[in-house]
């Protein structure tokens, strides 16, 4: 598990915030987490 301070530091960056948001939405479900990340990365490329 990531330390709380690390997670807090991550949320300071936009990408980190997306990661945390995806993770909380997925609730640890790896497939949902990856799908969320893929959706985010394809949006970033536009």
N, C-alpha and C positions, 0 to 999 in steps of 0.2 A: 504493500500500500504506500501511496505517496504521503509524505508528511503534510500536515495541514498548512504549514508555512509555504511549502512548495506549491501547493494548490492555490494558495492566496496569491503568490507571486505570478502564477500562470494567468490568473484572472485579470491581471493588470494589462496583459497584452490581448489584442483583439483575437488572435488565433487561439491563445490559451483559453480565453473566455468561451469561444466556440467549442473547444474541446471539452471543457467542464460542462457546458450546457448539453452537448451531445451525450456525455457520460451520464448526467443526471436523468436525461430523458430515457436513455437506454436502460438505466438502472442496472448496469453491469452486464447487460445482454450484448455479447460481442458482435453479433450479426447486426443488431439495430445500431450499435455504435459505429460500425464500419459503414453502414448505409448512410448514416448521418454525415460522417466525415467525407464520404465520396460526394454526396450532394453539395456539401460546403466547398469542396475543392473544385468541382465543376462550375459552381457559381463564381468562384474567384477567377477562373480562367477567362470568363467573358469580359 
